[in-house]
Amino acid sequence: MKSFASNNNSGVQHHSQPGAIYLSQCTELGTIYTPEELLAITTLAYKPRFIVGQFSAYLTEDLWYENACHTNRMATLLHTELKAFPFVRFTQEPGSNQLFLTMLRFLIDKPLEEYFFYFWNEAENEIRLVTSFDTTPEDIAGFIDTVKKLNRNQKSNLECYLW
């Protein structure tokens, strides 16, 4: 594992910071921890009874599994829709509910007004899209429609300008 001191995202609110253990199989970059890595992380936890109390409701009746499956289905749907655009470039292989990609800036700015996502690397127009247990296919369709309309309008404006 990489030392936190070598990470240039210290103090950036949308990047993990030291101080508490957040247990998730996927990393901040959407890559997946191995079971061995997860075990190593959990052995660092101090007073595990607090962790158990927080997760007991979540682990009841496979709620965690249902939420995870739904979240990953929504990420797969979003990835499928986005990869059809020639101007989208994925910067990380999808493997969780997080998608990292670049698009033209004008295709990012308007959706930022309507949808909740962040720049991962603003200088490169890299954004991070994250699906969750409450993401719906309609949410994804709305986002995709917004991007399609912006792209179509930009093409029309360019064509008018060229003539």
PyRosetta script that sets phi, psi and omega in degrees:
from pyrosetta import init, pose_from_sequence

init()
pose = pose_from_sequence("MKSFASNNNSGVQHHSQPGAIYLSQCTELGTIYTPEELLAITTLAYKPRFIVGQFSAYLTEDLWYENACHTNRMATLLHTELKAFPFVRFTQEPGSNQLFLTMLRFLIDKPLEEYFFYFWNEAENEIRLVTSFDTTPEDIAGFIDTVKKLNRNQKSNLECYLW")
pose.set_psi(1, 144.6)
pose.set_omega(1, -177.8)
pose.set_phi(2, -75.9)
pose.set_psi(2, 140.9)
pose.set_omega(2, 178.3)
pose.set_phi(3, -67.3)
pose.set_psi(3, 137.9)
pose.set_omega(3, 179.0)
pose.set_phi(4, -62.5)
pose.set_psi(4, -34.0)
pose.set_omega(4, -178.6)
pose.set_phi(5, -60.2)
pose.set_psi(5, -26.4)
pose.set_omega(5, -179.3)
pose.set_phi(6, -86.9)
pose.set_psi(6, -2.4)
pose.set_omega(6, -179.5)
pose.set_phi(7, -86.3)
pose.set_psi(7, 125.9)
pose.set_omega(7, -178.5)
pose.set_phi(8, -83.7)
pose.set_psi(8, 11.0)
pose.set_omega(8, -179.4)
pose.set_phi(9, -102.6)
pose.set_psi(9, 18.2)
pose.set_omega(9, 177.9)
pose.set_phi(10, -60.7)
pose.set_psi(10, 126.5)
pose.set_omega(10, 179.9)
pose.set_phi(11, 88.3)
pose.set_psi(11, -6.6)
pose.set_omega(11, 178.6)
pose.set_phi(12, -84.4)
pose.set_psi(12, 120.8)
pose.set_omega(12, -170.3)
pose.set_phi(13, -63.0)
pose.set_psi(13, -23.6)
pose.set_omega(13, -176.9)
pose.set_phi(14, -95.8)
pose.set_psi(14, 10.5)
pose.set_omega(14, 174.8)
pose.set_phi(15, -119.1)
pose.set_psi(15, 145.9)
pose.set_omega(15, -179.5)
pose.set_phi(16, -60.1)
pose.set_psi(16, 141.5)
pose.set_omega(16, 179.5)
pose.set_phi(17, -121.5)
pose.set_psi(17, 155.1)
pose.set_omega(17, 178.5)
pose.set_phi(18, -71.4)
pose.set_psi(18, 154.7)
pose.set_omega(18, 174.2)
pose.set_phi(19, 138.1)
pose.set_psi(19, -28.5)
pose.set_omega(19, 178.9)
pose.set_phi(20, -149.3)
pose.set_psi(20, 157.4)
pose.set_omega(20, 177.8)
pose.set_phi(21, -95.2)
pose.set_psi(21, 124.1)
pose.set_omega(21, 174.3)
pose.set_phi(22, -109.0)
pose.set_psi(22, 114.7)
pose.set_omega(22, -174.6)
pose.set_phi(23, -95.7)
pose.set_psi(23, 114.9)
pose.set_omega(23, 179.3)
pose.set_phi(24, -151.0)
pose.set_psi(24, 143.5)
pose.set_omega(24, -179.4)
pose.set_phi(25, -73.1)
pose.set_psi(25, -24.9)
pose.set_omega(25, 178.8)
pose.set_phi(26, -98.6)
pose.set_psi(26, 148.5)
pose.set_omega(26, -179.8)
pose.set_phi(27, -86.3)
pose.set_psi(27, 179.2)
pose.set_omega(27, 178.1)
pose.set_phi(28, -63.7)
pose.set_psi(28, -21.9)
pose.set_omega(28, 179.1)
pose.set_phi(29, -94.6)
pose.set_psi(29, 3.3)
pose.set_omega(29, 179.0)
pose.set_phi(30, 85.5)
pose.set_psi(30, 0.0)
pose.set_omega(30, 176.2)
pose.set_phi(31, -80.2)
pose.set_psi(31, 165.9)
pose.set_omega(31, -172.7)
pose.set_phi(32, -108.6)
pose.set_psi(32, 131.3)
pose.set_omega(32, 172.8)
pose.set_phi(33, -71.7)
pose.set_psi(33, 146.7)
pose.set_omega(33, 172.8)
pose.set_phi(34, -78.6)
pose.set_psi(34, 160.0)
pose.set_omega(34, 175.7)
pose.set_phi(35, -57.1)
pose.set_psi(35, -34.5)
pose.set_omega(35, 179.3)
pose.set_phi(36, -65.8)
pose.set_psi(36, -41.4)
pose.set_omega(36, 178.7)
pose.set_phi(37, -65.6)
pose.set_psi(37, -40.3)
pose.set_omega(37, 177.4)
pose.set_phi(38, -62.2)
pose.set_psi(38, -41.1)
pose.set_omega(38, 178.7)
pose.set_phi(39, -62.1)
pose.set_psi(39, -42.7)
pose.set_omega(39, 179.3)
pose.set_phi(40, -62.4)
pose.set_psi(40, -39.7)
pose.set_omega(40, 179.7)
pose.set_phi(41, -67.1)
pose.set_psi(41, -44.7)
pose.set_omega(41, -177.0)
pose.set_phi(42, -66.7)
pose.set_psi(42, -26.4)
pose.set_omega(42, 178.5)
pose.set_phi(43, -69.0)
pose.set_psi(43, -15.5)
pose.set_omega(43, 178.1)
pose.set_phi(44, -81.7)
pose.set_psi(44, -14.7)
pose.set_omega(44, -175.3)
pose.set_phi(45, -64.3)
pose.set_psi(45, 135.4)
pose.set_omega(45, 177.9)
pose.set_phi(46, -100.1)
pose.set_psi(46, 131.4)
pose.set_omega(46, -179.1)
pose.set_phi(47, 55.7)
pose.set_psi(47, 70.4)
pose.set_omega(47, -176.2)
pose.set_phi(48, -60.0)
pose.set_psi(48, -16.7)
pose.set_omega(48, -179.6)
pose.set_phi(49, -61.5)
pose.set_psi(49, -29.1)
pose.set_omega(49, 177.8)
pose.set_phi(50, -68.9)
pose.set_psi(50, -38.4)
pose.set_omega(50, 177.9)
pose.set_phi(51, -65.6)
pose.set_psi(51, -42.7)
pose.set_omega(51, -179.2)
pose.set_phi(52, -60.8)
pose.set_psi(52, -43.4)
pose.set_omega(52, 179.6)
pose.set_phi(53, -60.9)
pose.set_psi(53, -39.2)
pose.set_omega(53, -178.7)
pose.set_phi(54, -71.5)
pose.set_psi(54, -30.8)
pose.set_omega(54, -174.4)
pose.set_phi(55, -99.8)
pose.set_psi(55, -4.2)
pose.set_omega(55, -174.1)
pose.set_phi(56, -60.3)
pose.set_psi(56, -43.1)
pose.set_omega(56, 179.1)
pose.set_phi(57, -67.0)
pose.set_psi(57, -38.9)
pose.set_omega(57, -178.2)
pose.set_phi(58, -65.3)
pose.set_psi(58, -32.2)
pose.set_omega(58, -176.3)
pose.set_phi(59, -89.3)
pose.set_psi(59, -3.9)
pose.set_omega(59, -178.6)
pose.set_phi(60, -75.2)
pose.set_psi(60, 134.2)
pose.set_omega(60, 174.1)
pose.set_phi(61, 52.6)
pose.set_psi(61, 38.2)
pose.set_omega(61, 175.6)
pose.set_phi(62, 59.0)
pose.set_psi(62, 25.6)
pose.set_omega(62, 176.6)
pose.set_phi(63, -58.4)
pose.set_psi(63, -40.8)
pose.set_omega(63, 179.4)
pose.set_phi(64, -59.3)
pose.set_psi(64, -41.2)
pose.set_omega(64, -177.1)
pose.set_phi(65, -69.6)
pose.set_psi(65, -44.4)
pose.set_omega(65, 178.1)
pose.set_phi(66, -60.8)
pose.set_psi(66, -44.7)
pose.set_omega(66, 178.9)
pose.set_phi(67, -64.0)
pose.set_psi(67, -43.1)
pose.set_omega(67, -179.6)
pose.set_phi(68, -64.1)
pose.set_psi(68, -43.4)
pose.set_omega(68, 179.3)
pose.set_phi(69, -62.8)
pose.set_psi(69, -44.7)
pose.set_omega(69, 179.2)
pose.set_phi(70, -62.8)
pose.set_psi(70, -46.1)
pose.set_omega(70, -179.8)
pose.set_phi(71, -58.4)
pose.set_psi(71, -44.9)
pose.set_omega(71, -179.8)
pose.set_phi(72, -69.4)
pose.set_psi(72, -35.6)
pose.set_omega(72, 175.2)
pose.set_phi(73, -61.9)
pose.set_psi(73, -41.5)
pose.set_omega(73, 179.7)
pose.set_phi(74, -67.0)
pose.set_psi(74, -38.0)
pose.set_omega(74, 177.2)
pose.set_phi(75, -65.4)
pose.set_psi(75, -39.2)
pose.set_omega(75, 177.7)
pose.set_phi(76, -64.6)
pose.set_psi(76, -42.8)
pose.set_omega(76, 177.3)
pose.set_phi(77, -61.7)
pose.set_psi(77, -46.1)
pose.set_omega(77, 179.3)
pose.set_phi(78, -62.7)
pose.set_psi(78, -43.2)
pose.set_omega(78, 178.2)
pose.set_phi(79, -60.8)
pose.set_psi(79, -45.4)
pose.set_omega(79, -179.9)
pose.set_phi(80, -59.7)
pose.set_psi(80, -44.8)
pose.set_omega(80, -179.9)
pose.set_phi(81, -66.6)
pose.set_psi(81, -43.5)
pose.set_omega(81, -176.8)
pose.set_phi(82, -70.3)
pose.set_psi(82, -35.8)
pose.set_omega(82, -176.2)
pose.set_phi(83, -69.6)
pose.set_psi(83, -11.6)
pose.set_omega(83, 176.0)
pose.set_phi(84, -74.3)
pose.set_psi(84, -17.3)
pose.set_omega(84, 179.4)
pose.set_phi(85, -84.1)
pose.set_psi(85, 129.9)
pose.set_omega(85, 179.8)
pose.set_phi(86, -69.7)
pose.set_psi(86, -17.5)
pose.set_omega(86, -177.4)
pose.set_phi(87, -93.5)
pose.set_psi(87, 4.0)
pose.set_omega(87, 177.7)
pose.set_phi(88, -100.8)
pose.set_psi(88, 131.0)
pose.set_omega(88, 175.8)
pose.set_phi(89, -127.7)
pose.set_psi(89, 120.0)
pose.set_omega(89, 178.0)
pose.set_phi(90, -80.1)
pose.set_psi(90, 132.8)
pose.set_omega(90, -177.6)
pose.set_phi(91, -98.1)
pose.set_psi(91, -14.1)
pose.set_omega(91, 175.5)
pose.set_phi(92, -133.8)
pose.set_psi(92, 146.5)
pose.set_omega(92, 174.5)
pose.set_phi(93, -67.7)
pose.set_psi(93, 130.9)
pose.set_omega(93, 177.8)
pose.set_phi(94, -68.2)
pose.set_psi(94, 137.2)
pose.set_omega(94, 179.5)
pose.set_phi(95, -155.2)
pose.set_psi(95, 3.9)
pose.set_omega(95, -179.0)
pose.set_phi(96, -153.1)
pose.set_psi(96, -156.4)
pose.set_omega(96, 179.8)
pose.set_phi(97, -88.5)
pose.set_psi(97, 11.4)
pose.set_omega(97, -179.8)
pose.set_phi(98, -113.4)
pose.set_psi(98, 133.3)
pose.set_omega(98, 176.3)
pose.set_phi(99, -120.9)
pose.set_psi(99, 130.3)
pose.set_omega(99, 178.4)
pose.set_phi(100, -114.1)
pose.set_psi(100, 124.4)
pose.set_omega(100, -174.7)
pose.set_phi(101, -154.1)
pose.set_psi(101, 163.5)
pose.set_omega(101, 172.5)
pose.set_phi(102, -117.3)
pose.set_psi(102, 147.3)
pose.set_omega(102, 174.4)
pose.set_phi(103, -143.7)
pose.set_psi(103, 169.6)
pose.set_omega(103, 174.4)
pose.set_phi(104, -62.6)
pose.set_psi(104, 143.9)
pose.set_omega(104, -172.6)
pose.set_phi(105, -58.6)
pose.set_psi(105, -41.1)
pose.set_omega(105, -178.0)
pose.set_phi(106, -65.3)
pose.set_psi(106, -20.4)
pose.set_omega(106, 177.1)
pose.set_phi(107, -84.9)
pose.set_psi(107, -7.6)
pose.set_omega(107, 178.5)
pose.set_phi(108, -99.0)
pose.set_psi(108, -42.5)
pose.set_omega(108, -171.2)
pose.set_phi(109, -59.3)
pose.set_psi(109, -47.9)
pose.set_omega(109, -178.4)
pose.set_phi(110, -66.2)
pose.set_psi(110, -49.2)
pose.set_omega(110, 176.9)
pose.set_phi(111, -58.3)
pose.set_psi(111, -29.0)
pose.set_omega(111, 177.3)
pose.set_phi(112, -61.4)
pose.set_psi(112, -26.7)
pose.set_omega(112, 178.5)
pose.set_phi(113, -74.3)
pose.set_psi(113, -25.3)
pose.set_omega(113, -173.6)
pose.set_phi(114, -111.2)
pose.set_psi(114, -23.0)
pose.set_omega(114, -174.4)
pose.set_phi(115, -124.3)
pose.set_psi(115, 155.2)
pose.set_omega(115, -175.8)
pose.set_phi(116, -98.0)
pose.set_psi(116, 102.0)
pose.set_omega(116, 173.5)
pose.set_phi(117, -155.0)
pose.set_psi(117, 172.0)
pose.set_omega(117, -172.9)
pose.set_phi(118, -128.6)
pose.set_psi(118, 157.1)
pose.set_omega(118, 165.6)
pose.set_phi(119, -75.4)
pose.set_psi(119, 135.3)
pose.set_omega(119, 172.2)
pose.set_phi(120, -92.8)
pose.set_psi(120, -40.5)
pose.set_omega(120, 176.0)
pose.set_phi(121, -143.5)
pose.set_psi(121, 93.6)
pose.set_omega(121, -173.6)
pose.set_phi(122, -63.1)
pose.set_psi(122, -34.1)
pose.set_omega(122, 179.9)
pose.set_phi(123, -60.9)
pose.set_psi(123, -28.6)
pose.set_omega(123, -179.5)
pose.set_phi(124, -102.4)
pose.set_psi(124, 5.3)
pose.set_omega(124, -174.0)
pose.set_phi(125, 56.8)
pose.set_psi(125, 35.5)
pose.set_omega(125, 178.6)
pose.set_phi(126, -93.4)
pose.set_psi(126, 127.0)
pose.set_omega(126, 179.5)
pose.set_phi(127, -118.1)
pose.set_psi(127, 160.3)
pose.set_omega(127, 176.4)
pose.set_phi(128, -119.6)
pose.set_psi(128, 118.8)
pose.set_omega(128, 175.6)
pose.set_phi(129, -105.2)
pose.set_psi(129, 133.2)
pose.set_omega(129, -176.8)
pose.set_phi(130, -128.3)
pose.set_psi(130, 126.3)
pose.set_omega(130, 174.3)
pose.set_phi(131, -93.6)
pose.set_psi(131, 159.2)
pose.set_omega(131, -178.7)
pose.set_phi(132, -140.2)
pose.set_psi(132, -176.0)
pose.set_omega(132, -178.2)
pose.set_phi(133, -62.4)
pose.set_psi(133, -22.1)
pose.set_omega(133, -178.2)
pose.set_phi(134, -107.3)
pose.set_psi(134, 10.3)
pose.set_omega(134, 174.1)
pose.set_phi(135, -72.1)
pose.set_psi(135, 134.3)
pose.set_omega(135, -179.3)
pose.set_phi(136, -112.6)
pose.set_psi(136, 160.4)
pose.set_omega(136, 173.5)
pose.set_phi(137, -59.0)
pose.set_psi(137, -30.6)
pose.set_omega(137, 177.9)
pose.set_phi(138, -67.6)
pose.set_psi(138, -36.1)
pose.set_omega(138, 175.1)
pose.set_phi(139, -59.7)
pose.set_psi(139, -45.6)
pose.set_omega(139, -178.3)
pose.set_phi(140, -67.5)
pose.set_psi(140, -44.0)
pose.set_omega(140, 178.4)
pose.set_phi(141, -59.8)
pose.set_psi(141, -40.9)
pose.set_omega(141, 178.7)
pose.set_phi(142, -63.4)
pose.set_psi(142, -43.1)
pose.set_omega(142, 178.7)
pose.set_phi(143, -63.1)
pose.set_psi(143, -46.5)
pose.set_omega(143, -179.4)
pose.set_phi(144, -63.3)
pose.set_psi(144, -42.6)
pose.set_omega(144, 178.2)
pose.set_phi(145, -61.6)
pose.set_psi(145, -39.7)
pose.set_omega(145, 177.6)
pose.set_phi(146, -60.5)
pose.set_psi(146, -46.5)
pose.set_omega(146, -179.7)
pose.set_phi(147, -64.7)
pose.set_psi(147, -42.1)
pose.set_omega(147, 179.3)
pose.set_phi(148, -60.7)
pose.set_psi(148, -45.6)
pose.set_omega(148, -179.5)
pose.set_phi(149, -63.1)
pose.set_psi(149, -44.0)
pose.set_omega(149, 178.6)
pose.set_phi(150, -61.6)
pose.set_psi(150, -43.4)
pose.set_omega(150, 179.5)
pose.set_phi(151, -64.6)
pose.set_psi(151, -43.6)
pose.set_omega(151, 179.5)
pose.set_phi(152, -63.2)
pose.set_psi(152, -44.4)
pose.set_omega(152, 179.3)
pose.set_phi(153, -63.3)
pose.set_psi(153, -40.6)
pose.set_omega(153, 179.6)
pose.set_phi(154, -64.6)
pose.set_psi(154, -40.5)
pose.set_omega(154, 177.4)
pose.set_phi(155, -62.6)
pose.set_psi(155, -42.9)
pose.set_omega(155, 179.4)
pose.set_phi(156, -62.2)
pose.set_psi(156, -44.4)
pose.set_omega(156, 179.2)
pose.set_phi(157, -62.6)
pose.set_psi(157, -39.6)
pose.set_omega(157, 178.4)
pose.set_phi(158, -65.7)
pose.set_psi(158, -42.7)
pose.set_omega(158, -179.8)
pose.set_phi(159, -63.3)
pose.set_psi(159, -41.4)
pose.set_omega(159, 177.4)
pose.set_phi(160, -63.3)
pose.set_psi(160, -40.6)
pose.set_omega(160, -178.6)
pose.set_phi(161, -65.8)
pose.set_psi(161, -38.9)
pose.set_omega(161, -177.5)
pose.set_phi(162, -71.1)
pose.set_psi(162, -27.8)
pose.set_omega(162, 179.6)
pose.set_phi(163, -85.8)
pose.dump_pdb("model.pdb")
